[in-house]
Amino acid sequence: MHKSGFQLMGLAAMAAGIFLLAGCQDDPRVDPKVSYISNTPHDSPGYDNVSYWDGNNMNGAPSIKISLSEQRAYFYKGDKLAGVSWISTGREGLNTVTGNFHIIQKDKDHKSSVYGDYVDKDGKVVQKDVEKGKDPVPPGAHFDGSPMPFFMRIVGGTGMHQGFLPGVPASHGCIRMPGNMAEDFFNSVSVGTPVTIAP
């Protein structure tokens, strides 16, 4: 094909890409068709081909290594890999911090104190996906924080927990995990467990 033909094809592909992005939702990386993954049973094959847990019969001091570029969390007992979890970390502008930390809190039934919904006195959602202190409260409504089951706080408001996994970084900075993996990690860490978060 003639060089200008390749250039025209490239321009057409670029225009198509711009058109597709322009028609998408606010964050085109997040697929609205992906459901909230929460209660995959331990004995099921799971819904992804990344996450697994082999750590129940392993000995050794626990530690966690999180790779933001891979979107993976690696759980070690001593020097042995006990499990790997698919994760979703902080999206652009709300990036997950990097560095060496420790688990500083565990809360099985944690709820966000910042992000959630405004609900009425009967618990019916009046306004979804709000940020407390930023979004005005509708009359007669109150704040209900988003559930963050199996929360393992690492630093500040950042922690690992069960949550929505769209396949890309999409959180407000936390490390979201499948429900079964969050539970396995939660049951195997203590306050003081080292956590390394790498770019």
Secondary structure, 3 states (H helix, E strand, C coil): CCHHHHHHHHHHHHHHHHHHHHCCCCCCCCCCCCCCCCCCCCCCCCCCCCCEECCCCCCCCEEEEEECCCCEEEEEECCEEEEEEECECECCCCCCCCEEEECCEEEEEEEEEEEEEEECCCCCEEEEEEECCCCCCCCCCEEEEEEEEEEEEEECCEEEEECCCCCCCCECCCEEECHHHHHHHHHHCCCCCEEEEEC
